[in-house]
């Protein structure tokens, strides 16, 4: 008999979203945005408690499977992380004058993410991805409805997202046309058959490659990164804090489930593709960031480079590689949330580097804590970013992929310049007479920043080692026990 208990983290946002949709439609609480935020925050606290129990349950018993959904250790841990980050996001934005529609859209985006990380078929994954994407398109446009650049950025995000979605559907159609199934377990069983003809492996690899396009778009990877700088620059800091954290975690977890499951037999080819994408993203994110004068655009190119590290780790079909990717994306999400939470104290609009000059004199706590986040992103020793990068390098070097490691090392050195340039401007430069930082009043940002700073500074003591071991166990449980076959372009057998 199927149990509804594993569905509780996904059902709770869906029930509340339906209730809010009813109220919005009738205008009953349209002017009470705080009501929706507080209600949603209370719900998330309940979901986190329920999922913490579900995590313990999942790690000791076999996975609980529903049609097209699976509830195991990875989905429970991902749901816990996503709900925790969403709770932090709503704490951060409680004081903002947002309409109730914004809470509704973010709620539906969260529901889409929960479906993505628990999907056990390509169709269910696609439904979750589109639910998240459509909500975010409108969310960005809604928050910047009085700002033409924000509307333009949302439109560019939507158009590129539609293109990526179409290519992903094309890839799924190739896979379904070849095999007649979309379930992860069914595809894995068919693709591991040693008697498959080379043409079947070739079409499967092509279909899987097109499916990966959607992940390239969500993770802001080259060549589907064009929306990222415009959205980061035009959207408010609070919106960017959301975009730079939760969607990245959800996409990475969903990609781990795909690459360790149905696409695992295709990893000799897909791994090469991912390493090329990772190298291009690392290099472009580092080099393009050097020319930026806008802080938000600089952070957008930083995101492109950081996601390059995630995909580089995912290109290695081992527990060490995929575990490193999971830990890396969680650390990056915490860093992004903390950075933009502090940036909201400075301004919710875009700032140039000149606007940040002399910040240490206006608010030394904000300046020094921003420096901690930037140093972690740069991979400086003793911060969390250093250890996550080190684990990625170790996992990839163990498989002797030296070219992408060289690209990553070069990217890290180049990106170090613009991270240190921002720190230099904030701490050592004097504010220009015609510029100046106007500090905002976002009290909730300080407690969140404290937690994030402590997490980054003591990561190498705890919880870094524990997170790494746990992530490797989750990834190892997903991986098949057999080695992937040789590439589809070079079939392991020839017809008699």
GUFITI-895065 format. One line per 5 residues: number of its first residue (from 1); for each residue x, y, z of N, C-alpha, C. Coordinates in steps of 0.02 Angstrom, whole numbers. Example, Ala and Ser with C-alpha at 12.3 -4.5 7.8 and 13.67 -1.06 7.14 Angstrom:
REM residues 2
1> 660:-284:390:615:-225:390:660:-165:390; 642:-112:354:684:-53:357:645:2:394
REM end
This chain:
REM residues 496
1> 43:-60:0:0:0:0:44:62:0; 25:113:-40:63:174:-44:49:218:17; 102:248:44:96:292:102:100:364:80; 58:407:110:60:478:93:111:516:135; 141:484:186:188:519:229:248:546:190
6> 279:508:143:336:536:107:317:596:64; 252:601:46:231:657:4:219:721:42; 222:718:109:202:776:149:242:839:133; 309:837:122:344:899:105:319:931:41; 297:892:-7:272:920:-70:198:939:-65
11> 159:900:-27:88:913:-22:74:978:17; 115:993:68:102:1052:109:107:1117:69; 162:1128:30:163:1188:-12:106:1189:-63; 88:1132:-90:35:1130:-140:-32:1151:-110; -47:1126:-49:-110:1144:-16:-112:1219:0
16> -56:1246:27:-54:1317:43:-58:1359:-21; -23:1338:-74:-26:1375:-136:-96:1379:-164; -133:1323:-159:-202:1323:-183:-245:1370:-141; -234:1370:-75:-273:1415:-32:-257:1488:-48; -192:1504:-57:-174:1573:-73:-201:1593:-141
21> -200:1547:-189:-228:1562:-255:-301:1579:-249; -339:1544:-207:-410:1559:-197:-418:1629:-168; -378:1645:-117:-385:1710:-85:-365:1767:-133; -312:1756:-172:-290:1807:-219:-344:1819:-271; -374:1764:-295:-426:1770:-347:-485:1810:-323
26> -503:1805:-259:-561:1841:-233:-541:1906:-198; -476:1921:-198:-453:1984:-168:-461:1986:-93; -468:1928:-60:-482:1928:11:-423:1954:52; -362:1936:32:-303:1957:71:-251:1987:25; -275:2019:-29:-228:2046:-78:-181:2098:-48
31> -204:2135:1:-164:2190:29:-125:2168:91; -126:2104:107:-93:2081:169:-36:2034:151; 17:2062:121:74:2021:101:108:1989:161; 110:2025:218:143:1999:277:107:1936:302; 42:1936:296:4:1877:316:27:1815:278
36> 33:1821:212:55:1764:173:125:1743:191; 170:1791:203:239:1774:220:243:1737:287; 207:1762:337:209:1730:403:179:1660:399; 123:1653:363:92:1587:357:138:1538:322; 171:1562:271:216:1518:234:276:1499:277
41> 302:1546:316:358:1531:359:340:1478:411; 280:1484:439:257:1433:487:252:1365:454; 227:1365:392:221:1301:356:290:1270:345; 338:1311:326:405:1285:313:436:1255:376; 423:1286:433:449:1257:496:420:1188:506
46> 356:1180:491:324:1114:497:354:1065:447; 364:1087:386:391:1042:334:461:1019:353; 502:1065:380:570:1047:399:570:993:453; 526:1001:503:521:950:555:499:883:527; 448:884:483:424:822:454:477:789:411
51> 513:830:373:563:800:329:624:776:367; 639:807:423:695:781:464:679:710:487; 616:698:506:597:630:524:599:585:463; 577:611:406:579:571:344:649:554:323; 697:598:336:766:584:318:792:525:358
56> 779:524:423:801:468:464:768:403:441; 704:408:422:668:349:398:698:324:333; 714:370:287:738:350:221:807:319:224; 849:341:270:917:316:273:922:246:304; 867:223:334:869:158:366:825:106:332
61> 782:128:287:739:82:251:747:91:176; 720:45:138:724:50:65:684:109:40; 701:137:-18:664:195:-44:590:180:-53; 549:232:-38:477:227:-47:461:257:-116; 434:216:-160:422:237:-228:347:246:-241
66> 333:304:-271:268:317:-299:274:316:-375; 218:315:-411:224:321:-484:259:386:-504; 316:379:-536:357:435:-560:391:475:-505; 388:453:-442:421:487:-387:457:436:-344; 513:457:-314:550:415:-268:569:456:-208
71> 563:427:-148:579:462:-86:633:422:-50; 695:446:-57:752:412:-27:794:463:11; 854:444:28:896:489:66:912:553:30; 925:549:-35:942:609:-73:883:657:-78; 824:632:-93:766:676:-99:748:707:-32
76> 755:668:23:740:695:89:790:749:109; 855:736:97:906:786:114:897:849:71; 882:841:7:872:898:-37:811:939:-15; 757:904:3:697:939:26:712:978:90; 749:947:135:767:981:197:808:1044:182
81> 857:1039:137:899:1096:120:858:1151:86; 815:1132:39:775:1181:3:727:1217:49; 693:1180:93:646:1211:139:682:1256:189; 741:1235:211:779:1277:257:800:1342:224; 824:1338:162:844:1399:126:783:1444:111
86> 726:1412:96:666:1452:83:643:1488:147; 649:1454:204:632:1487:267:678:1547:278; 743:1539:265:789:1595:272:771:1651:224; 751:1634:163:732:1685:115:671:1724:138; 622:1690:166:562:1726:188:576:1767:251
91> 621:1744:294:642:1786:350:675:1850:323; 714:1842:271:749:1899:241:701:1949:211; 645:1926:184:600:1970:146:536:1987:184; 531:1969:247:468:1982:284:452:2056:287; 502:2099:291:490:2170:298:479:2206:232
96> 483:2171:176:474:2203:111:401:2209:93; 384:2262:57:315:2274:37:299:2235:-27; 298:2169:-20:283:2127:-78:210:2110:-80; 181:2105:-139:111:2082:-143:106:2007:-128; 46:1986:-112:36:1916:-96:52:1871:-156
101> 45:1897:-217:60:1857:-276:132:1834:-276; 177:1874:-247:248:1855:-246:257:1793:-203; 225:1791:-145:229:1731:-103:200:1670:-138; 147:1681:-175:116:1626:-212:163:1598:-265; 195:1643:-302:241:1621:-355:301:1584:-327
106> 330:1609:-273:387:1576:-243:366:1508:-216; 305:1504:-191:280:1440:-165:275:1388:-221; 248:1408:-278:244:1362:-334:313:1343:-360; 360:1391:-359:429:1375:-378:459:1322:-332; 446:1329:-267:471:1279:-219:440:1211:-233
111> 375:1209:-248:343:1146:-263:374:1113:-324; 390:1154:-375:424:1126:-434:491:1097:-417; 529:1131:-373:594:1105:-353:588:1039:-315; 537:1034:-272:528:972:-234:511:914:-280; 473:928:-333:458:876:-382:521:857:-421
116> 563:906:-437:625:892:-475:670:845:-436; 680:858:-372:729:818:-334:702:749:-318; 636:739:-323:607:674:-307:583:637:-369; 593:666:-428:567:636:-490:602:570:-504; 562:522:-528:588:457:-548:573:442:-621
121> 552:494:-658:540:488:-729:554:555:-762; 571:555:-825:586:617:-860:526:662:-864; 466:634:-870:406:675:-874:392:711:-809; 398:677:-753:388:710:-688:441:763:-676; 503:748:-695:556:798:-689:539:860:-730
126> 515:850:-791:499:906:-835:441:947:-806; 391:915:-777:337:951:-746:361:995:-688; 406:968:-647:433:1007:-593:475:1065:-618; 516:1052:-670:558:1105:-698:516:1162:-726; 463:1146:-762:421:1198:-791:381:1235:-738
131> 359:1200:-686:323:1235:-632:369:1285:-598; 432:1266:-587:480:1312:-558:495:1369:-606; 506:1354:-669:528:1405:-718:473:1456:-730; 412:1434:-742:358:1481:-756:346:1528:-697; 350:1500:-636:341:1542:-577:396:1595:-572
136> 458:1575:-588:513:1623:-583:510:1676:-637; 488:1658:-697:480:1709:-750:435:1765:-726; 377:1746:-700:329:1797:-678:353:1833:-615; 387:1796:-571:412:1825:-509:461:1881:-523; 507:1871:-570:556:1923:-587:521:1983:-617
141> 475:1971:-663:439:2027:-694:396:2064:-644; 364:2028:-597:321:2059:-547:360:2104:-501; 420:2082:-480:459:2123:-434:489:2185:-468; 496:2183:-533:523:2240:-569:474:2271:-617; 409:2268:-599:358:2289:-647:360:2364:-662
146> 392:2403:-618:399:2475:-631:467:2492:-662; 505:2441:-678:573:2451:-702:581:2418:-770; 585:2456:-826:591:2425:-893:649:2376:-900; 709:2390:-874:763:2340:-880:745:2273:-847; 707:2275:-792:688:2212:-759:639:2173:-803
151> 593:2209:-835:547:2175:-880:584:2145:-939; 633:2182:-965:674:2156:-1021:713:2094:-999; 741:2095:-939:778:2038:-915:733:1977:-906; 672:1989:-879:625:1933:-870:605:1905:-938; 596:1948:-988:577:1924:-1055:634:1883:-1086
156> 696:1906:-1077:753:1868:-1103:758:1801:-1067; 747:1801:-1002:747:1739:-964:694:1690:-989; 635:1718:-1004:580:1676:-1029:595:1648:-1098; 620:1689:-1144:633:1666:-1212:687:1612:-1213; 742:1624:-1179:795:1574:-1176:772:1511:-1140
161> 730:1520:-1088:703:1462:-1053:658:1421:-1098; 618:1454:-1140:575:1418:-1187:617:1378:-1237; 671:1409:-1261:715:1373:-1307:746:1312:-1273; 772:1320:-1213:801:1263:-1177:749:1209:-1163; 688:1231:-1147:634:1183:-1134:617:1143:-1197
166> 615:1178:-1254:600:1143:-1316:654:1092:-1334; 717:1110:-1324:771:1063:-1339:769:1003:-1291; 751:1016:-1228:746:961:-1181:689:913:-1200; 632:940:-1221:578:898:-1244:597:858:-1306; 636:888:-1350:659:852:-1409:702:793:-1388
171> 747:803:-1339:788:748:-1315:746:694:-1283; 695:713:-1245:651:662:-1215:613:623:-1269; 594:658:-1323:559:623:-1377:605:572:-1411; 669:588:-1418:717:540:-1445:721:478:-1401; 725:489:-1335:730:432:-1289:665:391:-1289
176> 608:425:-1290:545:388:-1290:534:352:-1356; 553:385:-1411:546:352:-1475:590:291:-1482; 648:292:-1450:694:235:-1454:673:178:-1408; 649:196:-1347:638:143:-1296:565:136:-1276; 525:188:-1285:455:183:-1265:442:191:-1191
181> 491:214:-1153:484:224:-1081:519:289:-1062; 498:318:-1005:529:378:-979:551:371:-906; 535:315:-874:555:304:-805:630:294:-799; 658:319:-745:731:314:-735:753:241:-731; 718:202:-692:738:132:-685:731:93:-750
186> 678:106:-788:668:72:-851:722:90:-901; 739:154:-905:792:174:-952:859:144:-933; 874:143:-867:938:115:-846:942:41:-863; 887:4:-853:887:-67:-869:898:-79:-944; 867:-38:-986:874:-47:-1058:943:-27:-1083
191> 971:27:-1055:1035:52:-1079:1094:10:-1055; 1084:-29:-1003:1139:-72:-979:1138:-140:-1012; 1093:-151:-1058:1092:-214:-1095:1153:-218:-1141; 1196:-268:-1134:1257:-272:-1175:1244:-287:-1249; 1183:-306:-1266:1168:-325:-1335:1136:-268:-1375
196> 1141:-207:-1350:1111:-151:-1386:1149:-136:-1450; 1114:-120:-1504:1149:-100:-1566:1180:-30:-1558; 1232:-16:-1595:1265:50:-1589:1218:108:-1604; 1171:99:-1651:1125:153:-1668:1082:173:-1608; 1062:123:-1568:1021:138:-1509:1060:179:-1459
201> 1122:161:-1448:1163:200:-1402:1176:270:-1428; 1184:276:-1493:1196:342:-1523:1136:388:-1514; 1075:363:-1529:1015:404:-1521:1002:418:-1448; 1017:371:-1405:1008:383:-1334:1056:437:-1308; 1117:435:-1332:1166:487:-1312:1145:555:-1336
206> 1119:558:-1398:1095:622:-1425:1036:647:-1384; 989:603:-1368:932:624:-1328:952:647:-1259; 997:610:-1227:1020:630:-1161:1057:697:-1163; 1096:708:-1216:1131:772:-1222:1083:830:-1227; 1028:821:-1263:978:875:-1268:942:886:-1203
211> 931:832:-1165:900:840:-1099:945:882:-1054; 1010:873:-1061:1056:911:-1019:1054:986:-1034; 1028:1005:-1092:1024:1076:-1109:984:1114:-1056; 929:1084:-1033:889:1117:-981:929:1129:-918; 973:1084:-901:1015:1094:-842:1067:1148:-854
216> 1093:1152:-914:1141:1205:-930:1109:1273:-921; 1045:1278:-940:1010:1342:-934:998:1358:-860; 973:1310:-821:958:1323:-751:1020:1338:-710; 1076:1307:-728:1138:1318:-691:1180:1376:-718; 1152:1412:-767:1187:1471:-795:1254:1452:-826
221> 1254:1399:-866:1316:1375:-896:1319:1395:-970; 1380:1405:-994:1391:1422:-1064:1369:1362:-1106; 1332:1372:-1161:1314:1436:-1194:1245:1461:-1177; 1213:1437:-1123:1146:1459:-1105:1148:1504:-1043; 1197:1547:-1042:1208:1591:-984:1187:1662:-996
226> 1164:1679:-1057:1156:1749:-1075:1106:1787:-1032; 1057:1751:-1004:1007:1784:-963:1035:1806:-895; 1087:1773:-872:1109:1782:-803:1133:1853:-787; 1179:1883:-826:1200:1951:-808:1144:2002:-808; 1098:1998:-857:1044:2047:-861:995:2039:-803
231> 978:1978:-785:932:1967:-730:964:1988:-664; 1027:1970:-653:1061:1989:-592:1065:2065:-585; 1075:2100:-640:1082:2173:-637:1015:2207:-628; 963:2182:-659:899:2218:-659:854:2200:-599; 857:2139:-576:812:2117:-522:836:2144:-455
236> 791:2152:-406:812:2173:-338:859:2121:-307; 898:2144:-259:945:2099:-225:911:2040:-193; 851:2051:-166:814:1996:-134:796:1942:-184; 777:1961:-245:760:1913:-297:823:1875:-319; 878:1911:-326:940:1879:-347:964:1829:-294
241> 952:1845:-230:970:1798:-177:933:1732:-186; 871:1736:-207:832:1675:-220:858:1638:-281; 868:1674:-336:890:1643:-398:958:1610:-392; 1002:1638:-350:1069:1612:-344:1077:1556:-295; 1022:1533:-266:1028:1481:-215:984:1421:-229
246> 919:1427:-217:875:1369:-220:873:1335:-288; 862:1372:-343:860:1337:-408:924:1300:-425; 981:1326:-402:1045:1292:-416:1049:1226:-378; 1026:1225:-316:1027:1164:-277:980:1112:-308; 920:1133:-326:871:1086:-355:896:1057:-421
251> 924:1099:-463:949:1075:-528:1007:1026:-519; 1052:1040:-472:1109:996:-461:1087:928:-434; 1040:928:-387:1016:864:-360:981:824:-414; 940:857:-454:906:821:-509:956:794:-560; 1008:832:-573:1059:810:-620:1098:750:-592
256> 1113:751:-527:1146:694:-496:1104:631:-504; 1038:638:-492:994:580:-498:993:553:-569; 996:597:-619:996:575:-689:1062:542:-708; 1118:575:-691:1183:549:-712:1203:486:-674; 1179:478:-613:1194:417:-576:1143:363:-588
261> 1090:379:-626:1038:331:-641:1034:314:-714; 982:338:-749:971:316:-819:1027:336:-867; 1061:392:-854:1113:415:-900:1182:388:-883; 1187:347:-830:1252:322:-810:1287:281:-864; 1251:238:-901:1286:201:-956:1311:246:-1011
266> 1287:308:-1015:1307:354:-1069:1361:403:-1045; 1385:395:-984:1432:444:-957:1499:450:-994; 1524:398:-1028:1586:409:-1066:1579:466:-1117; 1520:473:-1148:1510:528:-1195:1484:591:-1159; 1435:582:-1115:1408:640:-1080:1460:673:-1035
271> 1505:633:-1006:1558:661:-965:1602:708:-1004; 1620:688:-1066:1660:732:-1108:1624:797:-1123; 1558:792:-1138:1518:852:-1150:1517:898:-1090; 1506:869:-1031:1503:909:-970:1570:942:-955; 1624:908:-969:1690:938:-956:1704:996:-1003
276> 1682:991:-1065:1689:1047:-1112:1648:1107:-1088; 1585:1094:-1069:1542:1147:-1043:1573:1178:-980; 1598:1136:-936:1629:1161:-874:1689:1206:-889; 1732:1184:-935:1791:1224:-952:1771:1291:-982; 1723:1291:-1028:1700:1354:-1058:1669:1400:-1007
281> 1629:1372:-962:1597:1413:-911:1649:1442:-862; 1696:1402:-842:1748:1425:-797:1788:1482:-828; 1809:1473:-890:1850:1524:-923:1810:1587:-937; 1749:1579:-963:1709:1638:-981:1688:1676:-917; 1669:1640:-866:1649:1673:-804:1706:1713:-773
286> 1767:1687:-778:1824:1723:-749:1845:1782:-793; 1852:1770:-858:1877:1823:-902:1827:1879:-912; 1762:1862:-922:1712:1915:-932:1701:1956:-869; 1712:1925:-810:1703:1962:-748:1754:2017:-739; 1811:2012:-772:1864:2063:-764:1842:2131:-790
291> 1796:2133:-838:1777:2195:-870:1716:2228:-838; 1690:2199:-786:1627:2224:-758:1638:2280:-708; 1598:2332:-714:1597:2386:-665:1536:2381:-619; 1485:2344:-641:1426:2333:-599:1438:2274:-553; 1424:2283:-489:1436:2229:-441:1391:2170:-455
296> 1328:2184:-473:1282:2129:-487:1304:2088:-548; 1324:2121:-601:1347:2085:-660:1411:2045:-645; 1454:2074:-604:1514:2037:-584:1495:1973:-548; 1445:1977:-503:1424:1918:-467:1389:1868:-513; 1358:1893:-567:1327:1847:-615:1380:1806:-650
301> 1434:1837:-671:1488:1799:-703:1524:1755:-653; 1525:1777:-590:1552:1733:-538:1509:1670:-532; 1443:1677:-537:1398:1620:-535:1412:1571:-591; 1423:1598:-652:1439:1555:-709:1501:1514:-696; 1553:1546:-669:1615:1510:-654:1605:1459:-597
306> 1567:1478:-546:1556:1433:-490:1517:1371:-511; 1468:1380:-554:1430:1322:-579:1473:1278:-625; 1524:1307:-655:1571:1267:-693:1606:1216:-649; 1622:1234:-587:1651:1185:-541:1603:1129:-526; 1538:1146:-518:1488:1095:-503:1484:1044:-560
311> 1481:1068:-621:1475:1023:-679:1539:984:-689; 1596:1014:-674:1659:979:-679:1659:918:-633; 1633:927:-572:1630:870:-526:1579:818:-550; 1523:841:-578:1472:794:-602:1494:755:-663; 1545:779:-699:1569:743:-758:1605:679:-739
316> 1619:670:-675:1654:610:-651:1602:564:-619; 1586:507:-649:1532:464:-623:1554:421:-564; 1576:454:-511:1597:419:-450:1562:452:-390; 1561:416:-335:1531:443:-274:1569:505:-251; 1636:505:-260:1675:563:-240:1658:625:-281
321> 1652:615:-347:1637:672:-391:1568:700:-378; 1517:658:-376:1449:682:-367:1438:707:-296; 1470:676:-247:1466:702:-179:1498:771:-174; 1554:781:-208:1586:847:-208:1541:899:-240; 1505:881:-293:1459:928:-325:1402:947:-279
326> 1375:899:-242:1320:914:-196:1342:961:-140; 1400:948:-111:1425:991:-58:1442:1061:-85; 1471:1062:-145:1491:1126:-175:1430:1171:-185; 1376:1143:-213:1318:1185:-229:1283:1209:-166; 1283:1168:-113:1253:1191:-50:1293:1248:-20
331> 1359:1241:-19:1402:1294:7:1394:1357:-35; 1391:1350:-101:1381:1409:-143:1314:1442:-129; 1261:1402:-120:1195:1431:-107:1195:1470:-42; 1227:1443:11:1231:1479:75:1270:1544:66; 1325:1541:28:1365:1601:16:1325:1653:-22
336> 1289:1632:-73:1249:1679:-112:1195:1711:-71; 1159:1671:-31:1108:1699:12:1137:1750:61; 1193:1733:92:1224:1778:140:1249:1842:107; 1280:1835:48:1307:1894:14:1252:1943:-5; 1199:1919:-36:1147:1964:-58:1103:1988:0
341> 1101:1950:55:1067:1975:115:1103:2037:142; 1169:2034:143:1207:2093:164:1203:2149:113; 1201:2131:49:1197:2183:-2:1131:2221:3; 1079:2188:27:1015:2222:37:1021:2278:89; 1067:2271:136:1078:2324:184:1110:2385:152
346> 1146:2374:98:1178:2429:62:1128:2462:15; 1098:2421:-28:1048:2447:-75:1014:2388:-107; 950:2397:-124:914:2344:-159:918:2354:-235; 952:2408:-256:962:2421:-327:1033:2402:-347; 1046:2406:-412:1113:2389:-436:1163:2441:-414
351> 1224:2419:-399:1277:2463:-376:1339:2453:-419; 1374:2506:-433:1439:2500:-465:1492:2490:-412; 1552:2472:-434:1606:2464:-386:1622:2530:-352; 1615:2586:-387:1628:2651:-357:1579:2665:-300; 1517:2640:-307:1468:2651:-253:1488:2614:-189
356> 1528:2561:-196:1548:2523:-137:1609:2552:-104; 1640:2603:-133:1701:2632:-105:1687:2661:-36; 1730:2647:11:1723:2674:78:1669:2642:120; 1646:2583:100:1593:2551:139:1615:2535:210; 1679:2521:220:1704:2504:286:1694:2562:335
361> 1692:2623:310:1682:2681:354:1608:2691:371; 1565:2672:323:1493:2679:335:1466:2622:378; 1488:2561:362:1466:2502:400:1522:2450:399; 1567:2452:447:1623:2405:446:1602:2332:450; 1549:2317:487:1526:2247:492:1505:2221:423
366> 1466:2261:387:1444:2240:321:1503:2231:274; 1551:2277:276:1608:2272:231:1650:2210:244; 1665:2197:307:1708:2140:323:1672:2074:311; 1608:2071:324:1572:2009:312:1564:1996:237; 1552:2049:199:1552:2040:126:1620:2014:102
371> 1673:2037:133:1740:2013:115:1747:1938:130; 1717:1914:184:1719:1843:200:1686:1802:145; 1627:1825:123:1592:1789:69:1633:1789:4; 1663:1846:-12:1703:1850:-73:1765:1806:-69; 1797:1803:-11:1856:1761:-3:1838:1687:-9
376> 1779:1669:16:1757:1599:9:1743:1583:-64; 1711:1628:-100:1700:1617:-172:1765:1611:-209; 1815:1650:-188:1880:1647:-221:1918:1583:-206; 1899:1547:-154:1934:1486:-137:1995:1497:-94; 1993:1549:-53:2049:1561:-8:2052:1508:47
381> 2112:1487:68:2118:1435:119:2082:1452:184; 2058:1399:216:2023:1400:280:1951:1424:275; 1929:1445:216:1858:1458:207:1826:1398:171; 1760:1395:174:1724:1336:147:1738:1328:73; 1741:1384:36:1751:1379:-36:1816:1345:-55
386> 1868:1352:-14:1932:1319:-28:1924:1243:-24; 1891:1218:27:1885:1146:36:1839:1115:-15; 1786:1150:-35:1742:1122:-87:1779:1119:-154; 1817:1171:-170:1856:1169:-233:1908:1113:-230; 1939:1105:-173:1989:1053:-165:1959:983:-176
391> 1900:972:-150:1868:907:-159:1850:895:-232; 1830:947:-268:1816:940:-339:1880:923:-377; 1934:958:-363:1997:944:-396:2020:872:-383; 2014:850:-321:2036:782:-305:1995:730:-342; 1929:740:-346:1886:691:-380:1901:688:-455
396> 1913:745:-486:1926:746:-558:1996:722:-574; 2045:741:-533:2113:718:-545:2120:643:-536; 2079:614:-492:2081:542:-483:2063:504:-546; 2023:537:-589:2005:506:-654:2049:531:-711; 2100:571:-695:2152:592:-743:2124:636:-799
401> 2078:681:-782:2052:730:-830:2090:796:-818; 2149:799:-845:2194:855:-828:2175:920:-863; 2146:917:-922:2132:979:-959:2082:1022:-923; 2027:993:-899:1976:1033:-865:2002:1057:-797; 2046:1018:-765:2076:1041:-702:2120:1102:-714
406> 2158:1101:-769:2199:1159:-786:2155:1220:-798; 2100:1211:-835:2054:1267:-847:2025:1294:-782; 2008:1249:-736:1981:1270:-672:2033:1308:-630; 2094:1283:-631:2147:1317:-593:2160:1387:-622; 2163:1392:-688:2174:1457:-720:2115:1504:-705
411> 2054:1478:-707:1995:1519:-692:1997:1544:-621; 2018:1502:-574:2020:1523:-504:2070:1579:-493; 2127:1575:-527:2178:1628:-520:2152:1693:-549; 2121:1690:-607:2095:1751:-639:2039:1781:-598; 1992:1739:-575:1935:1764:-537:1957:1794:-470
416> 2013:1770:-443:2038:1798:-381:2048:1873:-386; 2065:1897:-445:2078:1969:-455:2015:2009:-441; 1958:1989:-472:1900:2033:-464:1868:2025:-395; 1877:1968:-362:1853:1964:-293:1894:2010:-248; 1959:2008:-256:2002:2051:-215:1993:2125:-232
421> 1975:2139:-295:1964:2209:-314:1904:2237:-277; 1851:2197:-270:1792:2221:-233:1810:2233:-160; 1849:2188:-130:1870:2196:-60:1912:2259:-53; 1958:2269:-100:2001:2328:-97:1960:2392:-101; 1910:2394:-144:1868:2454:-152:1829:2467:-88
426> 1801:2415:-58:1760:2424:2:1801:2446:62; 1861:2419:69:1898:2429:132:1952:2483:126; 1985:2487:70:2043:2532:65:2031:2595:26; 1979:2598:-17:1967:2658:-56:1923:2707:-16; 1930:2771:-34:1888:2822:-5:1827:2833:-49
431> 1771:2848:-18:1709:2860:-56:1716:2924:-96; 1692:2922:-158:1691:2982:-200:1640:3031:-174; 1651:3095:-189:1606:3146:-162:1536:3142:-192; 1530:3119:-254:1465:3115:-286:1434:3046:-280; 1464:3002:-242:1436:2936:-230:1430:2927:-154
436> 1405:2873:-136:1400:2857:-65:1350:2801:-55; 1361:2763:-5:1318:2706:9:1265:2727:59; 1203:2716:41:1146:2730:85:1124:2664:116; 1135:2657:180:1120:2594:213:1045:2585:220; 1021:2526:200:950:2510:207:936:2482:277
441> 872:2470:289:851:2444:354:822:2375:345; 865:2325:342:844:2256:336:874:2218:394; 841:2223:452:868:2193:512:877:2118:507; 834:2085:469:837:2012:464:900:1989:428; 932:2033:390:990:2012:352:1050:1998:398
446> 1055:2032:454:1112:2023:498:1114:1953:530; 1059:1928:560:1062:1860:588:1077:1808:535; 1049:1814:476:1063:1766:423:1136:1769:402; 1163:1830:398:1233:1837:379:1279:1807:432; 1260:1815:496:1301:1786:550:1305:1710:542
451> 1247:1679:530:1246:1606:522:1288:1585:462; 1280:1621:406:1318:1604:346:1393:1613:355; 1413:1667:389:1485:1679:401:1514:1625:445; 1479:1606:498:1503:1553:541:1509:1487:503; 1460:1473:460:1461:1412:420:1523:1410:376
456> 1539:1466:344:1596:1468:299:1663:1465:336; 1665:1494:395:1729:1499:431:1747:1434:468; 1698:1397:492:1713:1336:530:1696:1274:490; 1687:1281:425:1666:1226:383:1715:1168:386; 1780:1183:389:1830:1129:387:1831:1088:451
461> 1801:1115:504:1795:1078:567:1729:1041:570; 1675:1078:560:1607:1051:557:1564:1106:525; 1519:1089:481:1497:1022:462:1529:995:398; 1585:1025:376:1614:1005:312:1629:931:304; 1670:902:349:1685:830:341:1623:786:344
466> 1576:803:389:1516:763:394:1473:770:330; 1468:830:303:1429:840:242:1460:802:184; 1527:803:180:1560:768:125:1548:693:128; 1556:665:187:1543:592:195:1471:575:179; 1425:616:204:1354:604:193:1336:609:119
471> 1362:661:85:1347:670:13:1376:613:-28; 1435:590:-12:1464:533:-48:1423:470:-38; 1396:461:22:1353:402:34:1289:407:-7; 1259:466:-9:1198:474:-49:1211:461:-123; 1266:488:-149:1282:477:-219:1300:404:-232
476> 1337:373:-186:1356:303:-195:1296:256:-195; 1244:273:-156:1184:232:-156:1147:234:-222; 1155:289:-259:1121:295:-324:1159:261:-380; 1225:259:-376:1265:234:-431:1257:159:-440; 1252:135:-503:1252:62:-514:1319:32:-493
481> 1319:-32:-482:1379:-66:-459:1425:-86:-516; 1403:-76:-578:1445:-93:-636:1474:-31:-666; 1532:-38:-698:1565:18:-730:1528:37:-794; 1527:102:-813:1494:122:-875:1529:93:-935; 1492:79:-990:1523:51:-1049:1565:101:-1085
486> 1596:79:-1139:1635:124:-1181:1589:172:-1217; 1615:227:-1245:1572:277:-1277:1530:248:-1333; 1471:281:-1343:1426:259:-1396:1457:267:-1465; 1501:315:-1473:1533:325:-1537:1582:268:-1554; 1602:232:-1501:1647:175:-1511:1616:114:-1479
491> 1569:82:-1512:1531:28:-1481:1573:-28:-1457; 1555:-60:-1401:1597:-113:-1372:1593:-178:-1410; 1552:-181:-1461:1546:-244:-1499:1528:-227:-1571; 1539:-273:-1613:1519:-267:-1684:1476:-326:-1701; 1430:-316:-1746:1387:-371:-1768:1428:-423:-1803
496> 1408:-486:-1793:1443:-541:-1824:1436:-538:-1901
REM end
